[in-house]
């Protein structure tokens, strides 16, 4: 059962979403190192999700529509905010803004992942399947595995998008890609906000 859950997790990782967008944002603004920092933040966020799911806290949160709405609103607003700051930094080319943002890569990855309602749902579903296997040391190994694999995937992504020496294909060197990422982040944030409000009311 663990192999199936690990495969499901890998498929979820490779599917485009807020985490992928945040890593690409940090890479396009500040380079590979900041993308790696964001990837580590995402991994820690995954670890938190795993612990919440194992202890049943995620189920309690998701069973309350108001809590679910609050988490979705915070997550959507934060992603929209990151998209807007990226757009401003692209337009103004402000060194001060870029320097301030680069210090927050780890935090950006962590917050984006923790307030991702899809991550809540995914790990609740995942651990409901493998909960019977969580005996002894496996109780600690599974969350570490999912967190580590998440970080490794996004670190790999950070390398892939900055490997090309051709500036056209290198995310960090191509300002058009950076502008596109800012629009995508804003769109994801707005979509989360609108859908959350629609589903609640």
Backbone as ProteinMPNN parsed JSONL, in Angstrom:
{"seq_chain_A": "XXXXXXXXXXXXXXXXXXXXXXXXXXXXXXXXXXXXXXXXXXXXXXXXXXXXXXXXXXXXXXXXXXXXXXXXXXXXXXXXXXXXXXXXXXXXXXXXXXXXXXXXXXXXXXXXXXXXXXXXXXXXXXXXXXXXXXXXXXXXXXXXXXXXXXXXXXXXXXXXXXXXXXXXXXXXXXXXXXXXXXXXXXXXXXXXXXXXXXXXX", "coords_chain_A": {"N_chain_A": [[0.827, -1.215, 0.0], [2.038, 1.164, 0.652], [3.686, 1.689, -1.544], [1.848, 2.332, -3.549], [0.762, 4.65, -2.463], [3.037, 6.229, -2.426], [3.472, 6.475, -5.158], [1.165, 7.868, -5.909], [1.658, 10.237, -4.573], [3.941, 11.123, -5.936], [2.881, 11.606, -8.481], [1.117, 13.665, -7.835], [2.956, 15.61, -7.061], [4.26, 16.228, -9.468], [2.286, 17.424, -10.871], [1.183, 20.553, -12.053], [0.838, 23.317, -9.835], [0.164, 25.493, -6.977], [2.585, 25.179, -5.439], [4.534, 24.518, -7.362], [4.408, 26.841, -8.887], [5.322, 28.752, -7.05], [7.984, 27.97, -6.599], [9.041, 28.335, -9.192], [8.638, 31.042, -9.372], [10.409, 32.103, -7.405], [12.818, 31.215, -8.446], [12.881, 32.515, -10.939], [12.994, 35.164, -10.158], [15.191, 35.367, -8.396], [17.072, 33.377, -8.805], [18.657, 30.064, -8.812], [19.41, 29.192, -6.177], [17.569, 30.405, -4.427], [15.268, 29.179, -5.294], [15.758, 26.61, -4.409], [15.719, 27.029, -1.653], [13.023, 27.68, -1.347], [11.953, 25.217, -2.071], [12.769, 23.608, 0.065], [11.291, 24.792, 2.08], [8.715, 24.099, 1.211], [8.893, 21.334, 1.512], [9.033, 21.166, 4.33], [6.503, 22.139, 4.892], [4.948, 20.071, 3.819], [5.649, 18.065, 5.609], [4.457, 19.03, 7.942], [1.758, 18.865, 7.153], [1.542, 16.074, 6.96], [1.897, 15.282, 9.658], [-0.344, 16.518, 10.802], [-2.369, 15.123, 9.486], [-1.907, 12.47, 10.314], [-2.437, 12.635, 13.04], [-5.083, 13.249, 13.041], [-5.93, 15.848, 13.056], [-6.218, 17.347, 10.744], [-8.571, 16.314, 9.642], [-10.475, 17.219, 11.443], [-10.262, 19.982, 11.02], [-10.989, 20.187, 8.293], [-13.581, 19.29, 8.389], [-15.045, 21.374, 9.258], [-16.655, 23.934, 7.779], [-16.188, 26.698, 7.956], [-13.556, 26.908, 8.95], [-12.233, 25.702, 6.857], [-12.8, 27.531, 4.831], [-11.452, 29.818, 5.796], [-8.749, 28.975, 5.751], [-8.442, 28.557, 2.992], [-8.898, 31.162, 2.028], [-6.787, 32.603, 3.18], [-4.604, 31.276, 2.022], [-5.118, 31.678, -0.76], [-5.095, 34.507, -0.902], [-2.487, 35.031, -0.143], [-0.967, 33.831, -2.184], [-1.868, 35.365, -4.356], [-0.872, 37.835, -3.533], [1.906, 37.328, -3.66], [2.158, 36.985, -6.405], [1.506, 39.579, -7.284], [3.562, 41.13, -6.11], [5.688, 40.091, -7.476], [5.096, 40.913, -10.056], [5.295, 43.695, -9.727], [7.996, 43.933, -9.059], [9.121, 43.083, -11.431], [8.321, 45.118, -13.123], [9.29, 47.512, -12.01], [11.87, 46.918, -11.443], [13.155, 47.018, -8.964], [15.814, 47.046, -6.785], [15.813, 46.973, -4.03], [13.331, 45.814, -3.398], [13.654, 43.283, -4.552], [15.804, 42.293, -3.039], [14.662, 42.137, -0.495], [12.645, 40.252, -0.966], [14.118, 37.999, -1.615], [15.051, 37.016, 0.749], [12.955, 35.709, 1.798], [12.353, 33.266, 0.648], [12.309, 30.596, 1.673], [10.278, 30.881, 3.592], [8.158, 31.676, 1.933], [7.723, 29.337, 0.426], [7.003, 27.573, 2.501], [4.659, 28.771, 3.717], [2.914, 28.958, 1.505], [2.508, 26.234, 0.948], [1.457, 25.191, 3.38], [-0.993, 26.53, 3.626], [-2.358, 25.533, 1.507], [-5.207, 24.193, 0.481], [-5.71, 21.938, -1.014], [-3.556, 20.328, -0.46], [-4.071, 19.695, 2.194], [-6.39, 18.099, 1.847], [-5.35, 16.066, 0.209], [-3.406, 14.72, 1.795], [-4.911, 13.888, 3.972], [-6.566, 12.028, 2.698], [-4.592, 10.275, 1.768], [-3.306, 9.294, 4.104], [-5.419, 8.093, 5.338], [-5.582, 5.765, 3.996], [-3.13, 4.451, 4.444], [-2.89, 4.342, 7.156], [-3.098, 2.095, 8.801], [-0.686, 0.875, 8.539], [1.058, 2.37, 9.949], [2.891, 1.744, 12.24], [5.042, 1.707, 15.04], [8.274, 2.556, 14.064], [7.563, 3.354, 11.525], [5.692, 5.314, 11.778], [7.134, 7.6, 12.029], [8.822, 7.545, 9.838], [7.291, 7.672, 7.402], [6.12, 10.378, 7.191], [8.551, 11.825, 7.031], [9.634, 10.768, 4.704], [7.756, 11.609, 2.682], [8.006, 14.39, 2.939], [10.747, 14.768, 2.359], [10.94, 13.757, -0.285], [9.298, 15.561, -1.599], [10.735, 17.971, -1.324], [13.077, 17.242, -2.705], [12.092, 16.852, -5.309], [11.287, 19.5, -6.03], [13.677, 20.844, -5.748], [15.098, 19.61, -7.773], [13.563, 20.561, -9.908], [14.214, 23.265, -9.734], [16.873, 23.162, -10.566], [16.583, 22.189, -13.188], [15.202, 24.222, -14.607], [17.057, 26.222, -14.669], [19.308, 25.369, -15.904], [19.908, 25.581, -18.647], [22.095, 27.274, -20.851], [21.32, 28.999, -22.703], [19.758, 31.998, -22.743], [17.139, 32.378, -23.428], [15.766, 30.103, -22.712], [16.348, 29.809, -20.098], [14.97, 30.219, -17.025], [15.604, 32.107, -15.051], [16.911, 34.089, -16.467], [15.149, 35.01, -18.343], [12.913, 37.46, -18.724], [10.356, 37.522, -19.72], [9.269, 35.067, -19.115], [9.263, 35.337, -16.383], [7.385, 37.406, -16.076], [5.128, 36.093, -17.047], [4.862, 34.122, -15.098], [4.154, 35.677, -12.886], [1.602, 36.523, -13.619], [0.3, 34.054, -13.766], [0.471, 33.235, -11.062], [-1.111, 35.225, -9.827], [-3.552, 34.627, -11.043], [-4.014, 32.007, -10.089], [-4.241, 32.547, -7.344], [-6.533, 34.249, -7.325], [-8.431, 32.46, -8.363], [-8.548, 30.507, -6.351], [-9.553, 32.081, -4.246], [-12.078, 32.957, -5.267], [-13.382, 30.49, -5.793], [-13.416, 29.371, -3.232], [-15.038, 31.133, -1.763], [-17.395, 30.873, -3.243], [-18.015, 28.13, -2.85], [-18.436, 28.101, -0.115], [-20.62, 29.829, 0.362]], "CA_chain_A": [[0.0, 0.0, 0.0], [2.915, 2.326, 0.686], [4.159, 1.953, -2.903], [0.763, 3.016, -4.257], [0.663, 6.003, -1.908], [4.223, 6.953, -2.884], [3.233, 6.78, -6.567], [0.153, 8.936, -5.939], [2.343, 11.452, -4.127], [4.817, 11.552, -7.023], [2.026, 12.173, -9.528], [0.626, 14.95, -7.323], [4.083, 16.548, -7.085], [4.587, 16.635, -10.831], [1.161, 18.184, -11.424], [1.35, 21.987, -11.782], [-0.016, 23.864, -8.79], [0.771, 26.62, -6.262], [3.968, 24.906, -5.041], [5.367, 24.648, -8.567], [4.428, 28.26, -9.264], [6.159, 29.484, -6.096], [9.383, 27.635, -6.883], [9.408, 29.015, -10.435], [8.681, 32.478, -9.059], [11.649, 32.423, -6.708], [13.923, 30.975, -9.371], [12.894, 33.542, -11.98], [13.355, 36.454, -9.566], [16.435, 35.398, -7.627], [18.013, 32.339, -9.18], [18.519, 28.672, -8.382], [19.543, 29.012, -4.721], [16.305, 30.778, -3.78], [14.317, 28.115, -5.624], [16.063, 25.491, -3.507], [15.207, 27.417, -0.334], [11.562, 27.526, -1.411], [11.695, 23.776, -2.107], [12.927, 23.109, 1.44], [10.113, 25.282, 2.8], [7.593, 23.253, 0.792], [9.091, 20.044, 2.171], [8.628, 21.303, 5.738], [5.048, 22.254, 4.876], [4.439, 18.716, 3.614], [5.85, 17.352, 6.88], [3.393, 19.513, 8.841], [0.511, 18.25, 6.673], [1.576, 14.652, 7.326], [1.666, 15.179, 11.101], [-1.746, 16.879, 11.048], [-3.21, 14.034, 8.98], [-1.706, 11.294, 11.171], [-3.064, 12.866, 14.344], [-6.514, 13.497, 12.869], [-6.25, 17.276, 13.174], [-6.672, 17.813, 9.428], [-9.98, 15.919, 9.462], [-11.271, 18.153, 12.26], [-10.265, 21.281, 10.326], [-11.721, 20.093, 7.028], [-14.991, 19.021, 8.647], [-15.662, 22.652, 9.577], [-16.648, 24.752, 6.562], [-15.599, 28.012, 8.228], [-12.098, 26.723, 9.014], [-11.796, 25.415, 5.49], [-12.873, 28.802, 4.102], [-10.384, 30.697, 6.289], [-7.482, 28.468, 5.225], [-8.428, 28.811, 1.553], [-8.788, 32.603, 1.812], [-5.41, 33.0, 3.512], [-3.734, 30.726, 0.981], [-5.363, 32.366, -2.026], [-4.65, 35.897, -0.784], [-1.021, 35.051, -0.084], [-0.472, 33.529, -3.528], [-2.143, 36.554, -5.159], [0.089, 38.848, -3.08], [3.213, 36.98, -4.226], [2.086, 37.283, -7.835], [1.535, 41.028, -7.473], [4.902, 41.634, -5.791], [6.553, 39.661, -8.572], [4.778, 41.798, -11.177], [5.852, 45.01, -9.401], [9.46, 43.861, -9.146], [9.45, 42.989, -12.858], [8.049, 46.409, -13.761], [10.105, 48.594, -11.453], [13.251, 46.453, -11.318], [13.648, 47.595, -7.717], [16.785, 46.198, -6.096], [15.403, 46.831, -2.632], [12.243, 44.84, -3.358], [14.226, 41.972, -4.843], [16.612, 41.849, -1.905], [13.76, 41.765, 0.59], [11.928, 39.037, -1.323], [15.015, 36.848, -1.68], [15.231, 36.501, 2.096], [11.728, 35.042, 2.21], [12.071, 32.11, -0.206], [11.926, 29.46, 2.522], [8.979, 31.201, 4.187], [7.169, 31.654, 0.858], [7.415, 27.939, 0.148], [6.325, 26.995, 3.67], [3.31, 29.328, 3.877], [2.111, 28.556, 0.351], [2.135, 24.831, 1.071], [0.623, 24.959, 4.564], [-2.338, 27.047, 3.394], [-2.897, 24.924, 0.289], [-6.291, 23.307, 0.925], [-5.59, 20.669, -1.737], [-2.575, 19.52, 0.278], [-4.834, 19.172, 3.337], [-7.255, 17.018, 1.374], [-4.55, 14.972, -0.327], [-2.752, 13.917, 2.838], [-5.965, 13.212, 4.737], [-6.936, 10.852, 1.9], [-3.444, 9.382, 1.696], [-3.048, 8.627, 5.383], [-6.558, 7.236, 5.68], [-5.32, 4.482, 3.347], [-1.943, 3.777, 4.98], [-2.838, 4.518, 8.616], [-2.93, 0.794, 9.458], [0.727, 0.489, 8.458], [1.863, 3.309, 10.728], [3.238, 1.169, 13.53], [6.434, 1.85, 15.431], [9.148, 3.515, 13.391], [6.922, 3.841, 10.298], [4.96, 6.527, 12.153], [8.067, 8.704, 11.83], [9.466, 7.444, 8.527], [6.416, 8.085, 6.3], [6.106, 11.84, 7.005], [9.875, 12.278, 6.589], [9.775, 10.368, 3.298], [6.954, 12.486, 1.815], [8.601, 15.723, 3.001], [12.031, 14.743, 1.659], [10.7, 13.583, -1.718], [8.743, 16.821, -2.1], [11.851, 18.914, -1.444], [13.975, 16.769, -3.765], [11.466, 17.119, -6.605], [11.311, 20.922, -6.349], [15.094, 21.192, -5.939], [15.378, 19.145, -9.136], [12.903, 21.514, -10.803], [15.026, 24.491, -9.703], [18.043, 22.92, -11.4], [16.189, 21.996, -14.582], [14.795, 25.473, -15.256], [18.181, 27.17, -14.712], [20.474, 24.681, -16.469], [20.204, 26.024, -20.01], [22.942, 28.462, -21.011], [20.578, 29.876, -23.602], [18.936, 32.859, -21.882], [15.734, 32.264, -23.829], [15.162, 28.959, -22.037], [16.696, 29.86, -18.686], [13.904, 30.974, -16.353], [16.166, 33.236, -14.31], [17.376, 35.12, -17.401], [14.084, 35.408, -19.25], [11.932, 38.295, -18.025], [9.022, 37.21, -20.217], [8.806, 33.942, -18.292], [9.005, 35.903, -15.059], [6.103, 38.123, -16.151], [4.083, 35.074, -17.197], [4.695, 33.476, -13.788], [3.423, 36.595, -12.008], [0.2, 36.467, -14.043], [-0.208, 32.74, -13.365], [0.29, 33.261, -9.607], [-2.294, 36.051, -9.537], [-4.726, 33.878, -11.502], [-4.225, 30.907, -9.14], [-4.742, 33.149, -6.11], [-7.922, 34.685, -7.537], [-9.254, 31.269, -8.546], [-8.74, 29.92, -5.018], [-10.427, 32.982, -3.485], [-13.436, 32.924, -5.827], [-13.97, 29.165, -5.592], [-13.629, 29.168, -1.803], [-16.22, 31.916, -1.38], [-18.537, 30.256, -3.92], [-18.337, 26.849, -2.2], [-18.909, 28.334, 1.258], [-21.929, 30.464, 0.366]], "C_chain_A": [[0.863, 1.268, 0.0], [3.396, 2.693, -0.715], [3.117, 2.711, -3.72], [0.633, 4.464, -3.767], [1.85, 6.859, -2.345], [4.068, 7.354, -4.354], [2.223, 7.918, -6.711], [0.779, 10.272, -5.558], [3.231, 12.007, -5.231], [4.017, 12.195, -8.152], [1.511, 13.548, -9.106], [1.727, 16.01, -7.377], [4.327, 17.105, -8.48], [3.452, 17.384, -11.52], [1.336, 19.66, -11.084], [0.358, 22.482, -10.733], [0.692, 25.021, -8.107], [2.229, 26.395, -5.881], [4.924, 25.07, -6.222], [5.508, 26.114, -8.957], [5.337, 29.067, -8.342], [7.637, 29.215, -6.344], [9.85, 28.359, -8.144], [9.489, 30.525, -10.229], [10.021, 32.846, -8.433], [12.861, 32.246, -7.624], [14.019, 32.106, -10.392], [13.309, 34.903, -11.436], [14.78, 36.474, -9.03], [17.437, 34.299, -7.945], [17.796, 31.008, -8.481], [18.517, 28.498, -6.863], [18.241, 29.331, -3.998], [15.201, 29.783, -4.104], [14.506, 26.917, -4.717], [15.556, 25.785, -2.102], [13.689, 27.26, -0.272], [11.176, 26.054, -1.384], [11.803, 23.162, -0.712], [11.745, 23.556, 2.301], [8.874, 24.459, 2.478], [7.681, 21.89, 1.466], [8.686, 20.081, 3.629], [7.114, 21.422, 5.842], [4.386, 20.899, 4.695], [4.543, 17.908, 4.906], [4.769, 17.738, 7.89], [2.057, 18.899, 8.449], [0.427, 16.781, 7.083], [1.274, 14.466, 8.809], [0.217, 15.503, 11.454], [-2.679, 15.748, 10.626], [-3.114, 12.806, 9.878], [-2.459, 11.436, 12.485], [-4.542, 13.233, 14.256], [-6.915, 14.954, 12.92], [-6.783, 17.82, 11.85], [-8.141, 17.496, 9.189], [-10.896, 16.859, 10.23], [-11.388, 19.501, 11.561], [-11.145, 21.237, 9.086], [-13.208, 19.82, 7.219], [-15.759, 20.296, 8.988], [-15.538, 23.573, 8.364], [-15.996, 26.114, 6.767], [-14.08, 27.929, 8.282], [-11.525, 26.514, 7.621], [-11.778, 26.69, 4.652], [-11.718, 29.714, 4.498], [-9.031, 30.283, 5.728], [-7.36, 28.776, 3.739], [-8.24, 30.291, 1.25], [-7.368, 33.095, 2.096], [-4.452, 32.537, 2.42], [-3.877, 31.451, -0.348], [-4.85, 33.796, -2.015], [-3.123, 35.984, -0.799], [-0.406, 34.782, -1.459], [-0.69, 34.727, -4.467], [-1.157, 37.669, -4.822], [1.477, 38.589, -3.673], [3.263, 37.27, -5.73], [2.191, 38.771, -8.113], [2.915, 41.603, -7.177], [5.901, 41.246, -6.879], [6.344, 40.57, -9.781], [5.386, 43.176, -10.965], [7.375, 45.002, -9.549], [9.917, 43.75, -10.6], [9.324, 44.346, -13.542], [9.035, 47.485, -13.316], [11.583, 48.243, -11.374], [13.906, 47.02, -10.068], [14.569, 46.621, -6.999], [16.366, 45.953, -4.664], [14.308, 45.791, -2.485], [12.797, 43.44, -3.566], [15.035, 41.43, -3.684], [15.744, 41.402, -0.748], [13.064, 40.447, 0.298], [12.829, 37.817, -1.257], [15.211, 36.215, -0.313], [14.05, 35.637, 2.536], [11.417, 33.771, 1.413], [11.609, 30.901, 0.601], [10.522, 29.671, 3.087], [7.875, 31.18, 3.142], [6.741, 30.233, 0.529], [6.61, 27.294, 1.258], [4.879, 27.461, 3.769], [2.398, 28.895, 2.728], [1.633, 27.121, 0.489], [1.182, 24.584, 2.241], [-0.815, 25.416, 4.338], [-2.931, 26.583, 2.064], [-3.937, 23.88, 0.693], [-6.244, 21.956, 0.215], [-4.592, 19.744, -1.054], [-3.227, 18.917, 1.522], [-5.619, 17.936, 2.911], [-6.453, 15.811, 0.915], [-3.98, 14.099, 0.781], [-3.749, 13.281, 3.803], [-6.37, 11.934, 4.019], [-5.825, 9.809, 1.905], [-3.268, 8.594, 2.988], [-4.245, 7.81, 5.882], [-6.38, 5.844, 5.083], [-4.196, 3.718, 4.043], [-1.853, 3.83, 6.504], [-2.607, 3.205, 9.349], [-1.482, 0.329, 9.458], [1.634, 1.367, 9.303], [2.104, 2.788, 12.142], [4.716, 1.385, 13.805], [7.16, 2.934, 14.667], [8.521, 4.09, 12.12], [6.115, 5.111, 10.549], [5.83, 7.761, 11.896], [8.663, 8.715, 10.423], [8.591, 7.996, 7.41], [6.369, 9.611, 6.121], [7.44, 12.384, 6.516], [10.08, 11.955, 5.113], [9.03, 11.338, 2.378], [7.523, 13.904, 1.789], [9.894, 15.782, 2.19], [11.838, 14.628, 0.152], [10.139, 14.861, -2.344], [9.855, 17.838, -2.322], [12.769, 18.528, -2.598], [13.404, 17.079, -5.146], [11.593, 18.592, -6.987], [12.74, 21.464, -6.446], [15.525, 20.8, -7.352], [14.792, 20.109, -10.159], [13.7, 22.815, -10.881], [16.27, 24.354, -10.572], [17.672, 22.879, -12.879], [15.915, 23.331, -15.282], [15.91, 26.518, -15.294], [19.438, 26.564, -15.339], [20.885, 25.234, -17.822], [21.052, 27.292, -20.021], [22.327, 29.458, -21.989], [19.592, 30.696, -22.773], [17.45, 32.781, -22.216], [15.025, 31.171, -23.04], [15.493, 28.908, -20.553], [15.715, 30.776, -17.966], [14.447, 32.222, -15.67], [16.553, 34.392, -15.229], [16.266, 35.692, -18.277], [12.981, 36.165, -18.504], [10.501, 38.047, -18.503], [8.418, 36.047, -19.419], [8.45, 34.434, -16.901], [7.662, 36.637, -15.026], [4.938, 37.143, -16.265], [3.805, 34.389, -15.861], [3.912, 34.372, -12.83], [1.93, 36.582, -12.336], [-0.444, 35.155, -13.605], [-0.468, 32.698, -11.856], [-0.944, 34.066, -9.215], [-3.575, 35.307, -9.908], [-5.046, 32.73, -10.549], [-4.811, 31.44, -7.842], [-6.191, 33.57, -6.223], [-8.863, 33.499, -7.664], [-9.565, 30.611, -7.203], [-9.713, 30.76, -4.204], [-11.878, 32.878, -3.952], [-14.111, 31.583, -5.558], [-14.281, 28.903, -4.121], [-14.89, 29.889, -1.332], [-17.47, 31.297, -1.98], [-18.981, 28.968, -3.214], [-18.896, 27.059, -0.791], [-20.334, 28.889, 1.273], [-22.901, 29.765, -0.58]], "O_chain_A": [[0.487, 2.296, -0.563], [3.504, 3.875, -1.042], [3.451, 3.616, -4.485], [0.421, 5.381, -4.561], [1.705, 8.054, -2.602], [4.483, 8.443, -4.75], [2.402, 8.818, -7.532], [0.469, 11.307, -6.148], [3.276, 13.219, -5.445], [4.431, 13.211, -8.711], [1.47, 14.478, -9.91], [1.464, 17.169, -7.699], [4.569, 18.299, -8.652], [3.627, 17.916, -12.616], [1.613, 19.989, -9.931], [-0.815, 22.109, -10.746], [1.718, 25.491, -8.599], [3.037, 27.318, -5.984], [5.984, 25.682, -6.097], [6.595, 26.569, -9.312], [6.044, 29.966, -8.798], [8.452, 30.137, -6.304], [10.939, 28.934, -8.16], [10.315, 31.2, -10.845], [10.687, 33.783, -8.874], [13.808, 33.032, -7.577], [15.111, 32.598, -10.676], [13.904, 35.706, -12.154], [15.495, 37.464, -9.182], [18.542, 34.297, -7.402], [16.882, 30.847, -7.673], [17.71, 27.739, -6.326], [17.849, 28.622, -3.071], [14.3, 29.564, -3.294], [13.537, 26.281, -4.303], [15.025, 24.899, -1.432], [13.141, 26.773, 0.717], [10.189, 25.68, -0.751], [11.01, 22.292, -0.353], [11.259, 22.801, 3.143], [8.076, 24.156, 3.364], [6.677, 21.353, 1.933], [8.063, 19.141, 4.124], [6.506, 20.878, 6.763], [3.38, 20.604, 5.34], [3.631, 17.157, 5.251], [4.234, 16.886, 8.599], [1.3, 18.46, 9.315], [-0.627, 16.304, 7.502], [0.487, 13.595, 9.18], [-0.381, 14.844, 12.304], [-3.654, 15.447, 11.314], [-4.127, 12.171, 10.171], [-3.047, 10.475, 12.981], [-5.181, 13.498, 15.274], [-8.1, 15.277, 12.837], [-7.69, 18.652, 11.835], [-8.872, 18.299, 8.609], [-11.956, 17.25, 9.741], [-12.466, 20.094, 11.51], [-11.95, 22.14, 8.854], [-14.01, 20.084, 6.323], [-16.99, 20.294, 9.004], [-14.431, 23.944, 7.974], [-15.33, 26.63, 5.869], [-13.391, 28.782, 7.723], [-10.486, 27.066, 7.259], [-10.86, 26.908, 3.861], [-11.076, 30.315, 3.637], [-8.254, 31.127, 5.281], [-6.303, 29.205, 3.275], [-7.511, 30.648, 0.325], [-6.818, 33.9, 1.345], [-3.604, 33.297, 1.953], [-2.883, 31.798, -0.986], [-4.246, 34.254, -2.985], [-2.547, 36.896, -1.393], [0.564, 35.434, -1.848], [0.181, 35.064, -5.268], [-0.666, 38.363, -5.712], [2.143, 39.517, -4.131], [4.275, 37.736, -6.253], [2.871, 39.189, -9.05], [3.392, 42.47, -7.908], [6.842, 41.986, -7.164], [7.305, 40.951, -10.45], [5.93, 43.768, -11.897], [7.964, 45.937, -10.092], [10.977, 44.262, -10.96], [10.113, 44.686, -14.424], [9.544, 48.26, -14.126], [12.44, 49.118, -11.255], [15.06, 47.449, -10.097], [14.165, 45.513, -6.646], [16.541, 44.854, -4.139], [14.341, 44.977, -1.563], [12.446, 42.514, -2.834], [14.964, 40.241, -3.376], [16.045, 40.406, -0.089], [12.904, 39.614, 1.19], [12.383, 36.729, -0.893], [15.503, 35.023, -0.212], [14.138, 34.918, 3.531], [10.303, 33.255, 1.506], [10.623, 30.256, 0.246], [9.687, 28.766, 3.066], [6.769, 30.718, 3.423], [5.553, 29.951, 0.373], [5.655, 26.561, 1.002], [3.97, 26.64, 3.891], [1.25, 28.512, 2.951], [0.48, 26.819, 0.182], [0.207, 23.846, 2.101], [-1.753, 24.768, 4.803], [-3.888, 27.172, 1.561], [-3.588, 22.809, 1.189], [-6.682, 20.946, 0.766], [-4.758, 18.524, -1.065], [-2.966, 17.764, 1.866], [-5.525, 16.875, 3.528], [-6.822, 14.67, 1.193], [-4.062, 12.872, 0.713], [-3.458, 12.24, 4.391], [-6.503, 10.88, 4.642], [-6.083, 8.612, 2.031], [-3.1, 7.375, 2.965], [-4.097, 6.942, 6.743], [-6.94, 4.867, 5.581], [-4.277, 2.502, 4.217], [-0.849, 3.41, 7.08], [-1.984, 3.195, 10.411], [-1.092, -0.508, 10.272], [2.842, 1.137, 9.368], [1.581, 3.332, 13.115], [5.546, 1.26, 12.905], [6.723, 4.084, 14.624], [8.891, 5.179, 11.682], [5.884, 5.894, 9.628], [5.317, 8.835, 11.584], [8.971, 9.778, 9.884], [9.09, 8.719, 6.548], [6.56, 10.094, 5.005], [7.475, 13.293, 5.687], [10.628, 12.762, 4.362], [9.601, 11.834, 1.407], [7.525, 14.551, 0.742], [10.115, 16.723, 1.429], [12.504, 15.329, -0.611], [10.468, 15.199, -3.481], [9.919, 18.486, -3.366], [13.19, 19.384, -3.376], [14.127, 17.512, -6.043], [11.958, 18.914, -8.118], [12.982, 22.442, -7.153], [16.221, 21.551, -8.036], [15.437, 20.437, -11.155], [13.847, 23.397, -11.955], [16.678, 25.307, -11.236], [18.361, 23.46, -13.718], [16.347, 23.543, -16.415], [15.735, 27.584, -15.884], [20.506, 27.175, -15.308], [22.076, 25.344, -18.116], [20.771, 28.252, -19.303], [22.76, 30.606, -22.086], [18.682, 30.133, -22.163], [16.603, 33.085, -21.376], [13.838, 31.286, -22.734], [14.975, 28.058, -19.829], [15.639, 31.968, -18.262], [13.814, 33.277, -15.708], [16.524, 35.55, -14.812], [16.437, 36.749, -18.885], [12.213, 35.571, -17.747], [9.545, 38.326, -17.78], [7.23, 36.043, -19.095], [7.459, 34.002, -16.312], [6.898, 36.507, -14.07], [3.889, 37.341, -15.652], [2.653, 34.11, -15.53], [3.097, 33.881, -12.049], [1.093, 36.626, -11.435], [-1.581, 35.137, -13.134], [-1.498, 32.189, -11.416], [-1.729, 33.636, -8.37], [-4.562, 35.353, -9.175], [-6.212, 32.496, -10.231], [-5.755, 30.868, -7.297], [-6.995, 33.289, -5.335], [-9.973, 33.527, -7.131], [-10.7, 30.208, -6.948], [-10.6, 30.219, -3.545], [-12.792, 32.729, -3.141], [-15.269, 31.538, -5.145], [-15.295, 28.282, -3.8], [-15.703, 29.328, -0.599], [-18.498, 31.201, -1.309], [-20.174, 28.745, -3.008], [-19.731, 26.281, -0.33], [-21.158, 28.477, 2.09], [-24.055, 30.177, -0.696]]}, "name": "protein", "num_of_chains": 1, "seq": "XXXXXXXXXXXXXXXXXXXXXXXXXXXXXXXXXXXXXXXXXXXXXXXXXXXXXXXXXXXXXXXXXXXXXXXXXXXXXXXXXXXXXXXXXXXXXXXXXXXXXXXXXXXXXXXXXXXXXXXXXXXXXXXXXXXXXXXXXXXXXXXXXXXXXXXXXXXXXXXXXXXXXXXXXXXXXXXXXXXXXXXXXXXXXXXXXXXXXXXXX"}
